[in-house]
Amino acid sequence: MSVFSTLSIAALAAPAALFGAAHLSTRKQAREAERLVPPAGQFHQTAHGRLHYVEMGPQKAQTLVLIHGLSGQLQHFTYALAGRLAQDFHIIALDRPGCGYSTRNSDTLARLPAQAAMIQELLDAKGVKNPVLVGHSLGGAVSLAMALAAADRIRGLALLAPLTHPSAGGADAFKGLIVHSPMVRRLMAHTVAIPAAKRTAEAVLTQIFAPETCPSDFLDRAGGILGLRPQSFIAASADATLLYPTIAEQADRYLRELRTPGAVLFGADDAVLNAEEQGRAMEAFGLKCRIEPGFGHMLPITQPALCEDFIRATAASLPT
């Protein structure tokens, strides 16, 4: 064997060993995450994947469907907000397709219309009529997609810091999620992505919560640790990568097709999405916008009382 061959084998062995160690660390982290935050609710099998959801509150009351944002899970709502609302509303808080303990059969199902269709399939199967959709961040974009697809089935929208238009906001926090190859996405998910996410978690959470503070129990009570699993990286990467051009196409339809009433709540100091561009802009399409000073992006966790008041007021204002 030549010296060149020996050096080549050594050069290949070193990264292979690193990838192997990262893979084992990732598997261990995933098991720990699922031990700390097990499934909280029920499952429904749709044609394109299984949806995990929590149901609470009086069955005959107005249904609120709570839809979380990018890299999130239903615990973003059950952390502090869902229990408040469940006193008077029928609540369905769900893991979006591919997120938390929900699944989707293909990365292409990350596109907004596909996510909207899967959630609508769940609601139809449960016999839910005329729900009010409460979408946070990317969940707001999914809520709007549902309203555009089935306006006759959605009573209203109460959107919390929603993504409504194409935006470069949040690029620093989420740029590592943009991976165009499904194969590379999975390779990264099972090797380098989770160790890297652990190293940068504090800085990313600081940016996402700014100017407010990430609570100390975010990883367990709010389910944040579930993001440190391969399937969570795959879902978030597909969501972020396939968001365009569907969000641009969706925004072009608002003027002609958005007929669902409702309102938008934003923190004026949101460091992820611009309140004027994403919130105030929706007033042109019939959605009232409320912008509160001093608050950031993670309103369901940091400002549950504010969100509760906003949702109650919005639901009360909707046509019967």
N, C-alpha and C positions, 0 to 999 in steps of 0.2 A: 504494500500500500504506500502510495506516495505521500510526502509531507503535505501536499496540497489537499489530498483526499482526507487525511487525518484532520487538518485544520477545518475543512468543510463540514465534516461530521461534528466536530466540536462546536462550530458556529451554529449549526442547526440544533444541536442538543441543548444549548443554553436557553434559547427562546422557548423551545418545547417544554423544558423543565419549568420555566416561569409561567407559561400558559397552563401547564398541568397544576401547578400550585394555586394559580388564580381560580381554576375550575373547582378544585376541592374547597377552597375558601368560599366561593360563591354558593356551592351546595350547602355548606354548613350554615351560612348566613340565611339562606332561604328557609331552611328547616327551623332556625331560631325565630325568624319573622313569623312563620305560620304557627309556631307554638305560642308566641306572645299575643298574636292577633288572629285567632281562628275565625272561621265563617260565623257571621252573626245572625244570619237569617235563613231564607228559603231559596230554592233554585227553581227556575223555569227553563225548560229546553225549547229554544226557538229553532227555526229552520237553519240558522247560521251560527249557532252557538248557545251556550248556557248562561242565563242571567241570574246573578245573585242579588237578592233584595231583602230589605227589612220592611215590615208592615206594622204600623201602630196607629192608635187612635180609633175613634168610632167609625165603623164601616159605612154608616149611612150619611156621614158628613161629607162636605166638599173634599175631594181628593186633591192633595198636593203631591206632585212627583218631583223629587229632589235629585238633581243631576249634577254631579261634581265635575271638576275641571281636569286639566292635564296632570298626569302623574298622581292623581288622587284616587280616592275610594269613598264609599258611602259614609265612612266614619268622619269625614269632614263635616257632614251634617249631623250625625248622631252625637258628635262631640259635645254640642251645647244647644243646638237650634231645634232639632227634630222633636225632642221631648217637650219643649215649650209649645210648639205648634200642635202636637198630638192631643193636647187638652180639648181642642175644638175642631180639629181637622183629621181626616183620614190621610195618613202619611204613607207614601211608598218612597223609600230612599234606596237607590240602586247603585251597584257598581256598573259603570258604563261598559259596553262590550269590550272584552279584553283586559279590563282593569280589575283590581282587587281580586275577587274570586269568580268574576265573570270570564267567559271565554268568547272567542270568535274564531271561525274556521279558517280565516285568511286575513292577511294584513290589509288587503284591499277593502275589507269591511271597516277600516278606520275612517273612510270617507264619510263626511257628515250625513248624506242621505241614507247611507247604509246603517249607520248607528241609529238614526232616527227611526228607520223601519223596524229594527230589532226591538227597540223600546216600545214602539207602538204595538208590535205583535204581542209583547208581554201584557200591555194594558188591555188590548182586545181580548186576550185569553182570560183575563181576570174580570172582564165585564166592566171595566172602569169607563165611566161616561163623563165627558166634559171636564177633564182635570185642568188644574192650573199648574203650569210647569214652572218650577223654580230652578233655574240653571245658573251655576256659578262658573265664570271664566269660560273655558272651552265648553262646559255644560250649557252655557248660554247660547253658543253657536248651535249645539245639537238641538236645544229647545226651539230655536228659530227655524231650524230645518224641519222639525216636526210640525210646527205651525204652518209652514209653507206647503208641506206635503198633505196635510189633512186638517185644514182650517175648521171644517165642520165638526171635528172631534176634540178640538182644544178650546177650552173656555177662555183662557187668558195666560199671560206671561208675567212673572215677577222675577226679573233677572238681576243677579248680583254680580257686579263687576264683570259683565259678559264680554266675550269676544264677539263682535258683530261685523267687523270689516277687516280687510287685510291690514296687518300691522307688523312693524319691526320691533315692537315693544317686547321686552323679556328675552331678547336675543342672547344676552350674555348668560342668563340662567339656563337657557334651553338649547343653545347652539350645538351642544354635544349629542343631542338626540337626533339630529338630521343625518340619517343613514339611508341611502337610496337602494342599496342591495339588500333584499330580505335575507340572503345567506350570510352576508357580512354582519347584518343586524343580530342574527342569532349567534354567530361566532363571538361577537363582542359581548352579548348578553351572558354567555356561559363562561367567559374568561375575564376580560379586563374591565367591563362596564361597572360591575358592582363594587369591586375594590376601589375604583376611581370615584364612584359615587359616595362611598363612605368617607373618603378623604376630603371631598369638597362639600359634603352635606351642610356643614355649619355655614359656610359662605353663601351657598345657594339659598338656604332657608332664610338667612338674614336679608338677602335681596328680595325674596318673594314676599316676606312679611313687612318689609320696610314701609313706613317709618315705625310701625309697631313691632312688637317682640314676639318671636316664636315661643309658644308656651313650652315649659319643660317636659310636659307629658305628651307632646305632639307625636312621638314615635309610637307609643302604645295606645293611648286613649284616642288619638285621631288617626291611628292606623298608618302613620308615616313609614314605619319600618317595613310594611308590605312593599314599598317601593324598592327595597333592596333585595329583589328577587329577579331572576332572568326574565320571567314572563312579564314582569312589570316594565322592565326596560324595553322589551320588544313592543309592548302595547304603546308606551309613551313615545317611542321612536317612530312607530308607524303613524300615530296620531299627528305628531309634529311634522313628519315628512310628507304625509299625504293631505295635510290641511289645505295646501294650495294645489290646484286652482279652485277647489270647491268653495272656499270661503269668499273668494272674489265673485264667483258665479252666483253664490247665494245673495251676496250684497246687491248685485245688479237686479235681483228679483223683488226687493223690498217694496219699491215704489209701486210696481204693478200688482203684486200678489199678496203682500202682507196685510191681512185683514184682522188678525187676532189682536184684541186690545191688551193693554197692560202697562208696565212701567219698568224703569231701570234704576238701580241704586249703585252709586260709585263712591269710593273714597277719593277725595280731591288729590291726595298724595300717593295714589296707586303707582308703584314703581314697575309694574308689569305691563299694564294697559293704560292708555291715555283716556282719562275720563271724558274729555271733550270729543275726541275722535270716535270713541267706541260707545259712549253713553249719550251725550247731548245730541249727537248726530241722529239718533233714533227718533227724536221728536219730529223729524220730517216725515216719519212713517207711522205716526200715531201713538208712539210710546212715550209717556211722560218720563222725564229724567230728573232724579234727585242726586245731587252731588254734595257730600258731607266733608267738611274740612278736617284735616288731621288724621284721616284714616287711610289704610293701605288696601292691598288686594285681597287678603284672606278674611274677608268680612264674616263668613259663617262661623269662623273659629274665634276671631278677636272681638266681634261686635254682634253677638247673638241677639241682644235686646233690640238693637237698631234694626237688624234684619227681620226680627219677628214683627216689629211695628210696621215696617215697610210692607211685608208680605200680607199682613192682616188688612192694612189699608188698601192695598192693591186688590186683594180678593173682594173686599167690600164694595169697591168701586166698579166692578165688572158688571156688565148687563146680565140680567137673569134670563 
